[in-house]
Amino acid sequence: MSAHPLITRPPVLEEPPPFLPTGNLWISLPLIDRRDGSLWRLGVLHEHLNGLLEAEGDPLIRPFLTVDGQAVDWGGRLEWSREGFWIPTWRFRAEDVEVEGRLWAPIAERGLVYQVRVALRSGSLRQVILGFEGRWMKALLSRFASRPLPGTWSGGRDPWTGSGVAEFQAGLPLLALGWQVEAPLSLEITSEQPFAYRCFQTQDLHPGENLEAVLYVAVAPDGDGARTGALHLRRRGATALLRETRRWLESRALPLEDPELAARLNENLFFAYFQPGRLSGHRGSGDGDLAEPPVLRERGLLEPRCVPLVFPCDRAGGRGAGASVAAALSPPLSSAYCRPRPVSERCPSVSRVRAGSGRRAPLGPLAICP
């Protein structure tokens, strides 16, 4: 509580929350648990609700592994990194078993892919069960705070596409998720209200062999879109979707000689492009613009807008990390992210704070705009 009655201060966090964010221009995946790789929330902007509509699970997706009848306890031992400075990837090692997982929202797709691969490096024959499970518990409307929405679920397995489908309704359908798995995984619907599922495969592994599980989840305003969207993702395949997303990220990452600075810069750059933009709003136009979703606005879901990338000025007369960032940014940003336009035209109120002075100065041409 502030001593001044008109000044509010946010609470101080002693430790950062154990979550990683990712997403694309369609969906946000803000709560990926570092401890066990679970995904807790999936969000989309909804125009008629004037906010972020989120599916919250218990969790929505949790990867699990059993070796010779013993459940593997991830135990907070996952080692995290980001492919292309944006795709969360984790690794787990225990005795002769190595596991790798990645969760990403493919570029220009309305959904996500979760891929886990387990390899047996040595030892003897092992029986391995690998899969995913989850439960959709709530639908939330988030603006500054999140509040649960009253409503009902309907869902089950769609006989036409084979997708698992869950649709949340508040009079009319508001949000639906569709699940598909890559064979030979089997998808089992364990509950329809709330929607819960479990998918897994069992295989005997010899040393040197590996086993892979892939889950596709699509988001749509209703069950029809979700079931066909999940099948669309599966038809495209995890390999092609990952290759396309990596290529998109690599072509836009800014190269720097210092790897630590490059990681810091590019992770913040992609976060600024994908995540905060879900709560602002500019619709691009023309051949030079990126990712202009054509459909969901008409159905009530909304896409993000222009997001500025803001860096503090460097301190020592243009030297140091700030100078390296400034030197790296100027030429590639307009060509890599948007057609060259004056920042006053796209983001007229953008400014930056000079480090140590508290004064604002015009940002100039540095802006990432879709």
N, C-alpha and C positions, 0 to 999 in steps of 0.2 A: 504494500500500500504506500502510495506516494504521500509525502508530508504536505504537499499542496493539494487542496481538495479538487482542483480542476485538471490535474494531470494524472493520467493513468499509466501504469507501467505493466508490461507483461510479466508473468512469473518467470523466475530464473530457473533454468534446467541445470542441475548439477552434472548430468550426463546426457549425451545425445540419445534420442529414441533409437531403438535397434531396428530401424527400417531403412530401406532403399527405395527411391522412386524410379519409375521409368514410364514409358507411354509413347504415343504418337499424336498426330493432330486429331484423331478420332476419340481415343480413350486415354484415361489416366490410370496408372497403376501405382498409387502412392505408398502402399504399405506392403513391401516385400520384406519378410522377417529374416534378418541376418542369422538368427539362431538355428532355424530349421528349414529355410527356403520357402516358407508358406506365403501365400498371397491372401491378404485380408480384405482388400477393397478394390473395386473397379468402378470408375466414374465416367460419366458423359455429361456434357452440358445439355440442358433442356430449356428451350426457348420459352415455352408457355409457363413453366414453373419458375423461370427467372433465376436459375441456380444450377448447381451441380447435382445430378441425380446419381446416387451411388448404390451399388450392391455390396452389402457387407456380409461376410461369411464367418464361419466358426472352425477353420477359415474357409475361404472359397476354394483354395487349392492347397493341398499338402502332399509333398512327395513322401513315399515311404519305401523301405527296403527291408527284406527279411533274408537272412543267410542261414541255411540249415536250421530253419525253424526259430531262429532268434531274431527279434526285431532290432534293427540297428538304431541306436540312439545318436542322433546328430550331435546332441550335447553342446551346442554352441561352438562346434569345431569346424564349421564351414569356412573356407578361405575364399574371400570375395575379390573380384576384379570386375572391370568393365571392358567388354569388347567394343572397339570403335568408340571408346569414351562414353558409351551410353547403355549397352546391353549388359545387364547384371549377370554375371557368371560365377558359379561357386564350384569348389572342389573339396572332396572329403577323402581322407585316407585312414584306413584302419587295418593293420596287419597286411594281408595279401589282397585286400579289396580297395579299388580306387573308383570314386564316383565323381562325375562331372554333370552339372546342371546349368541350364540357362533359360531365362524367361524374358520374352521380348514381345513388343507390339509391332508387327511388320509395317513397314512404311506403306501408307495409303490403304491399309486394310482395317476393317472394323472388327478387330479381335486381337487375340494373343496366342502365342505358342509357348508351351513349356516342354522342354526336352531334357531328359535325364539319361545318362549312359553309365553303366557299371561295368568294370573290367576286373577280371581275376588275373593277377600278375604272377602268382606262384602258388605253391601248395598242391592240394589234391582236389578232386571233384567236389563241387559245392552246388547245393540246390538254392537258387536265388528266386525270390519273388519281388518284383519291382512294379510300382504303380503310383497312382494318385487317388486321393479321396478329398471330399469337401462337402460343405453344406452352406446354402444361401439362407441366411437368417433374417436379414432386414433390408428394407429399402430406405435410404436416407436422402433427405434434401439438405444440401450443404451450401451455405452462403458464407457468413463469417463463422457460424457454428453449425453443427450437424444435428438434425432432428429426425426421428423415425417417422415414416409415412404410414398411415393406416391403409390396409388393403389386404388382398388375398392372392395366393399363388395358384396357378394351375400348371400342370406339366406332366412329364413322363417321357416315354420313348416314342419318337415319331416313326410310324411304320414305313413311310415313303423314303425318307432320307437316312433313317437309322440313327439320327441325332438324338441325344438327350436334350430336352427342352424344358425351361422354366420361365414362366411369364408372370410378372407382377402386375396386378390390376388394382386401380382405385376408381371403380366404375368402368373406365375404359383402360385398355392396356397402356402402361407407361414404360416398362423396361422388360426386356427378355434376354436370356442367355441361352446359347446353344453349345452343346459339347459333342466333340467327335474325337476318336482315338485312332492311332495308327495301329493296324493289325501287326501282331496277333493279340494286342490288348483286348480285353473284354470289358464292356461298359455295363455296370449294374446300377440301376436306379433303386436306392434303398429307401427313399421317402419322396413323396410328391409335395407335401405341405408341412414344413418347408422342404424345398428340393434338396436332396442329398444323394450322392453318388459315390461309387468306388469302381476303379478300373485297375486291372493288374494283369500280369502275365508271369508264368512260372517256367523256369528253364534250368536244366543242369549245365553248369559251366565248368569247362576244363581250363587249366591255366593257359593264358593267352587269348581266351575268348571274351566276348563282351555281349551285353544285353542292353537294348535301348527301349525307352518308353517315350511316346510323344502324345501330348494332349493339345487339342485345339479348342478354343472358346471364342464364340462370336457374340457380338452385342447388337441388338436391334430394338426398335420400338415395340415389336410384337413377336409372338412365337414363330410366325411364318418366316419373318426375316432372319430370326436367330437360327432356325433349323437349317435353312438353305445356306446361310452365311458360314456356319460351321463346316458344312460339307464342301463349300467353296475353298475354305482354308485347307482342308485335307486334300482336296484335288490338286491344289498348288504344291503342297508338300513342304515339310520343314526345311529341307535342304535349299530349295529355291527361294523360300521366303527369307531364310537367314542370309543367303548369298546376296540377295537384292538389298536387304537392310544394311549389311556390312558395306556394300558398294556405295550406297547413298551416304552413309556416315563418313566413310573414308574420303569421299570426294569433297566433303565439306569441312573436315577437320583442318585446323590451322597448324602447320608444322612449325615446331620450335626446337632448337638444339637441346635445351634443357628438358629432359623427359618429365620431371616433376612439375615444371611450369606448364608444359604442354598438356599434361593430364588435368591440372587444375583449371587451366583456361578452357579446354574443350569440354570437360564435364559441365562446367558452369554455362558454357555457350549453348550446349544442347539442352540443358535444363531450362535456360531462359527462353529457348525457342519452343520447346514442347510443353513445359508444365505451366508456368504462369500465364501463358497465352490462352489457356483454357478458361481463364476468368476475365480476359479483356475482350477484344473483338474487332477485327478488320477483315473484310472479305477481299481477297486479292483479285486481280484481273490481268489478263495479258499473258504472253508466252513466257515472260521471265519470272512469273510467280510460281510458288510451290504449293502443292497439296491443297487444291481447292475442292473440297468435298461437295458434290452436286446434289445430294439427295436428302440428307437427314434434316436439313433446315425445314423442308416442306413437311416432314413428319413430326416436327416438334423438337428434334435434337439439333444442337447448334455447334458450329465449329469455332475455333479461336481466332484471335486477331493479332495485329502487329505487336511485337514485344521488343523493346529496346535492350541492347546489351550495354551495361553501364560499368565502367571501370574507374577506380580512383586514379587521379594523376599521380605520377611518381614523385618522390620527394627531392632527390638530389639533382635538381637541374636537368631532368630528362634522363638520368642514368638509372640503372637497376632494373627490377622486374617490370615496372610500369613502362619503361622505355622499350623493353623487349616485346611486351604485349602490343604497345602502340605500333611498333615497327611491323609486327606480324599482321596486325589487323588491316591496315589501311588498304593495300591493294586487293586482297582476295574477297573482302566481305561483299562488296556490291555484286561481283560476278558470281560468287558462290551461293548467295542467299537471296538476292532480289535484284530486280532491274535498278540501275543507278537512278535514284531520285533524291532530291534534297530532303534532308531529314525533317525540315520544317513542314514539308508537304505531307509526309507520312506520319511523323510523331512530333507534333509541334511543341509539346511541353517537355521534351526530354532535356535533361541537364545532368551534370555530374558534379561531384563535390571534390574540390581540391584537397588532397590529403593534408591534414594538420591545420587547415585554415578555416574549414567550415563554410567557405564561400562557394557558390555555384558558378560554373562556366558552361557555355554552350557545348553540347556534345559534338557538333560537327556531323560528318557523314557516317558515323559508326552506328548502324542500326541493323538488326536482323528482322526482316519483314517477310511474311509469306507472300 
